[in-house]
Amino acid sequence: MQIETKIDFIEACFGVTKEVSVAHNMPCDACGGTGAKAGSSPETCSYCRGRGQVQMSQGFFTISTTCPQCQGQGRVVREKCAQCFGRGTVNKKKKFDVKIPAGIQEGMRVMMQGQGEAGENGGPLGDLYVYVHVKEHEEFDREGDHILSEIQVPFPALALGCELDVATIGGAAKIKIKPGTQSGDVFRLKGEGVANVRTGRRGDHLLHVQALTPTKLSNKQKKLLEELAVDFGTACAGNIKKKKKNFWERLMEE
């Protein structure tokens, strides 16, 4: 028997206990799963002698088929239980907790031993398989046991260096941006990823750096950037006036 449940991204990272509700066939309390009325018991099928199969000979061949009298059960209930009508099982709804381990991934399943459907002829309960679906996260992605995310850093901070607070699955953490860090560089936070569902060893958190370019500038900011662009020799705006070169500078370029 199988059911499905959905959990959050962070719950999948650290594990969670979820309550699930299942409607399934359980052994009848009145007859103990035999299907027979109280005070009576099933009888051995006289047609197949309890084998559930009958054999028919056709020339040189012998064919085995399901017993038509007991339908392969090997026994016959003469006086049926009033509660389950001879089936031996009743449909019940049951709630129980499922412990989902840390590191579980989309589509994995958790086995609940002895929580499945009732066995035939009063046999033991089967197992229940809970298939887990994981919701996506707005900020984090996952690749195996590693967490992936992006951080946007203003370009002056990339050039000069700074310390930043970044979000991880376990909360805020500090990283040091070195001067000259480029857009596209990746920072690795060791052991800040997801625990492996089998070994328990945690992966890493990989932070992908993206340069944050301002879209609106004040006149002062624009002027400073224009001066900086001229100083770096990367001016591209037509209205930026470069310093006029003197005779000796022009001569050295020739």
C-alpha positions as CSV (number, residue, x, y, z in Angstrom):
1,M,0.0,0.0,0.0
2,Q,1.3,3.5,-0.8
3,I,0.3,7.1,-0.1
4,E,1.9,10.5,-0.7
5,T,2.7,13.5,1.4
6,K,4.2,16.9,0.8
7,I,6.8,18.7,2.9
8,D,8.7,22.1,2.8
9,F,12.2,22.5,1.4
10,I,13.7,23.2,4.9
11,E,11.8,20.2,6.4
12,A,13.4,18.0,3.8
13,C,16.9,19.4,4.8
14,F,16.5,18.7,8.5
15,G,13.8,16.0,8.7
16,V,10.3,16.3,10.1
17,T,7.5,14.2,11.6
18,K,4.3,14.4,9.7
19,E,0.9,13.1,10.6
20,V,-0.8,11.2,7.9
21,S,-4.3,9.7,7.6
22,V,-4.9,6.4,5.8
23,A,-8.1,4.5,5.1
24,H,-7.3,0.8,4.7
25,N,-8.5,-2.7,5.4
26,M,-7.8,-3.9,8.9
27,P,-8.5,-7.2,10.6
28,C,-12.1,-7.5,11.8
29,D,-12.2,-7.2,15.6
30,A,-15.3,-9.3,15.9
31,C,-14.0,-12.4,14.2
32,G,-10.2,-11.8,14.5
33,G,-9.9,-11.8,10.7
34,T,-11.3,-15.3,10.1
35,G,-14.6,-14.0,8.6
36,A,-16.5,-16.6,10.7
37,K,-19.3,-15.9,13.1
38,A,-18.3,-15.9,16.8
39,G,-18.3,-19.4,18.2
40,S,-17.6,-20.9,14.7
41,S,-14.6,-21.3,12.5
42,P,-13.9,-21.7,8.8
43,E,-14.0,-25.2,7.5
44,T,-11.6,-26.9,5.2
45,C,-12.9,-26.9,1.6
46,S,-14.1,-30.4,0.8
47,Y,-13.8,-29.9,-2.9
48,C,-10.1,-29.2,-3.0
49,R,-9.3,-30.5,0.5
50,G,-7.8,-27.2,1.5
51,R,-5.3,-26.9,-1.3
52,G,-7.1,-24.1,-3.1
53,Q,-6.4,-25.7,-6.4
54,V,-8.0,-28.6,-8.3
55,Q,-6.4,-30.7,-11.0
56,M,-8.0,-31.8,-14.3
57,S,-6.6,-34.4,-16.6
58,Q,-6.8,-34.0,-20.4
59,G,-5.1,-36.8,-22.2
60,F,-1.4,-36.6,-21.3
61,F,-1.8,-33.2,-19.6
62,T,-2.8,-32.3,-16.1
63,I,-4.1,-28.8,-15.6
64,S,-4.4,-27.0,-12.2
65,T,-7.1,-24.4,-11.7
66,T,-8.5,-22.4,-8.9
67,C,-11.0,-24.2,-6.8
68,P,-14.5,-23.0,-7.8
69,Q,-15.9,-23.7,-4.3
70,C,-13.5,-21.8,-2.1
71,Q,-12.1,-19.4,-4.7
72,G,-8.6,-20.6,-3.9
73,Q,-8.8,-19.9,-0.2
74,G,-8.7,-23.6,0.8
75,R,-11.5,-23.0,3.3
76,V,-15.1,-22.2,3.4
77,V,-17.0,-19.9,5.9
78,R,-20.4,-21.5,6.5
79,E,-21.5,-19.0,9.2
80,K,-20.3,-15.5,8.3
81,C,-19.4,-12.7,10.7
82,A,-22.1,-10.1,10.9
83,Q,-19.6,-7.3,11.1
84,C,-17.4,-8.0,8.1
85,F,-19.8,-10.3,6.2
86,G,-17.2,-13.0,6.0
87,R,-14.5,-10.9,4.5
88,G,-12.3,-11.0,7.6
89,T,-11.5,-7.3,7.2
90,V,-13.2,-3.9,7.7
91,N,-12.2,-0.5,6.3
92,K,-10.9,1.8,8.9
93,K,-9.4,5.3,8.9
94,K,-6.2,5.6,11.0
95,K,-3.9,8.5,11.8
96,F,-0.3,8.1,12.7
97,D,3.1,9.9,12.6
98,V,5.6,9.4,9.9
99,K,9.2,10.2,10.7
100,I,10.8,11.7,7.6
101,P,14.7,11.6,7.8
102,A,16.9,14.6,7.1
103,G,18.2,14.8,3.6
104,I,15.3,13.1,1.9
105,Q,14.8,14.1,-1.7
106,E,11.9,14.4,-4.1
107,G,10.3,11.1,-4.9
108,M,11.9,9.1,-2.1
109,R,9.8,6.9,0.1
110,V,9.6,6.0,3.7
111,M,8.5,2.5,4.7
112,M,6.1,2.0,7.6
113,Q,6.4,-1.7,8.6
114,G,3.1,-3.3,9.6
115,Q,1.0,-0.3,8.7
116,G,-0.4,-1.5,5.4
117,E,-3.4,-3.6,4.3
118,A,-4.5,-6.6,6.3
119,G,-3.2,-10.0,5.1
120,E,-5.5,-12.6,3.7
121,N,-7.1,-15.2,5.9
122,G,-6.2,-13.3,9.1
123,G,-2.6,-12.9,8.0
124,P,-0.3,-10.1,9.2
125,L,-0.5,-6.5,8.1
126,G,1.5,-5.5,5.1
127,D,3.8,-2.5,4.8
128,L,2.9,1.1,4.0
129,Y,5.1,3.2,1.7
130,V,4.9,7.0,2.0
131,Y,6.2,8.8,-1.1
132,V,7.6,12.2,-0.3
133,H,7.2,15.3,-2.5
134,V,9.3,18.4,-1.6
135,K,8.1,22.0,-2.3
136,E,10.5,24.3,-4.1
137,H,12.2,27.2,-2.2
138,E,12.2,30.8,-3.3
139,E,15.9,31.3,-2.5
140,F,17.6,28.0,-2.4
141,D,18.1,25.2,-4.9
142,R,19.5,21.8,-4.3
143,E,22.0,19.6,-6.1
144,G,22.5,16.3,-4.3
145,D,23.6,17.3,-0.8
146,H,24.7,20.8,-1.8
147,I,22.6,24.0,-1.5
148,L,22.9,26.5,-4.3
149,S,21.9,30.2,-4.0
150,E,22.8,33.6,-5.5
151,I,23.9,36.8,-3.7
152,Q,23.8,40.2,-5.2
153,V,26.7,42.4,-4.2
154,P,27.0,46.1,-5.1
155,F,30.0,46.6,-7.4
156,P,31.9,48.9,-5.1
157,A,31.8,46.2,-2.4
158,L,33.2,43.7,-4.9
159,A,36.0,46.1,-5.8
160,L,36.8,47.2,-2.2
161,G,35.9,44.0,-0.3
162,C,33.5,43.8,2.7
163,E,31.7,41.4,5.0
164,L,28.2,40.3,4.3
165,D,25.4,38.4,6.1
166,V,24.0,35.7,3.9
167,A,21.1,33.3,4.3
168,T,21.6,29.6,4.7
169,I,19.3,26.8,5.5
170,G,20.4,27.0,9.1
171,G,20.1,30.8,9.4
172,A,22.3,33.8,8.8
173,A,26.1,33.4,8.2
174,K,28.9,35.8,7.5
175,I,31.2,35.7,4.5
176,K,34.2,37.9,3.6
177,I,34.2,39.4,0.1
178,K,37.8,39.9,-0.9
179,P,38.8,43.0,-2.9
180,G,38.5,42.4,-6.6
181,T,35.9,39.7,-6.4
182,Q,34.3,39.1,-9.8
183,S,30.7,38.6,-10.7
184,G,30.3,34.9,-11.2
185,D,32.7,33.9,-8.5
186,V,31.5,31.1,-6.1
187,F,31.9,31.0,-2.4
188,R,31.7,27.6,-0.7
189,L,30.4,27.3,2.9
190,K,31.7,23.9,4.1
191,G,29.2,21.8,5.9
192,E,26.3,24.2,5.4
193,G,24.5,22.0,3.0
194,V,22.0,19.1,3.4
195,A,22.7,15.9,5.5
196,N,23.1,12.8,3.3
197,V,20.0,10.7,4.0
198,R,22.2,7.5,4.4
199,T,25.5,8.8,6.0
200,G,24.3,11.9,7.7
201,R,27.3,13.8,6.4
202,R,26.4,17.4,5.3
203,G,27.2,18.8,2.0
204,D,28.2,22.4,1.2
205,H,26.4,25.7,0.4
206,L,27.6,27.3,-2.8
207,L,27.0,31.0,-3.1
208,H,27.1,32.4,-6.7
209,V,28.1,36.1,-6.8
210,Q,26.2,38.5,-9.0
211,A,27.2,42.1,-9.3
212,L,24.4,44.5,-8.4
213,T,24.3,47.4,-10.8
214,P,22.3,50.4,-9.7
215,T,19.4,51.5,-12.0
216,K,18.9,54.9,-10.6
217,L,21.7,57.4,-9.8
218,S,21.7,60.8,-8.2
219,N,23.6,63.5,-10.0
220,K,26.4,63.3,-7.5
221,Q,26.7,59.5,-7.9
222,K,26.7,59.8,-11.7
223,K,29.4,62.4,-11.6
224,L,31.6,60.3,-9.4
225,L,31.1,57.3,-11.6
226,E,32.0,59.3,-14.7
227,E,35.2,60.5,-13.1
228,L,36.0,57.0,-12.1
229,A,35.4,55.7,-15.6
230,V,37.7,58.4,-17.0
231,D,40.4,57.4,-14.4
232,F,40.2,53.8,-15.4
233,G,40.2,54.6,-19.1
234,T,36.8,53.0,-19.6
235,A,34.6,56.0,-20.3
236,C,31.9,55.2,-22.7
237,A,29.5,58.1,-22.4
238,G,29.7,60.7,-25.1
239,N,29.2,63.6,-22.7
240,I,32.2,62.7,-20.6
241,K,35.0,65.2,-21.3
242,K,38.4,63.8,-21.2
243,K,41.4,65.8,-20.1
244,K,43.1,67.4,-23.1
245,K,46.5,66.0,-23.8
246,N,49.6,68.2,-24.0
247,F,52.2,68.2,-26.7
248,W,54.5,65.8,-25.0
249,E,51.8,63.2,-24.3
250,R,50.7,63.3,-27.9
251,L,54.3,62.9,-29.0
252,M,54.8,59.8,-26.8
253,E,51.8,58.1,-28.4
254,E,53.2,58.6,-32.0
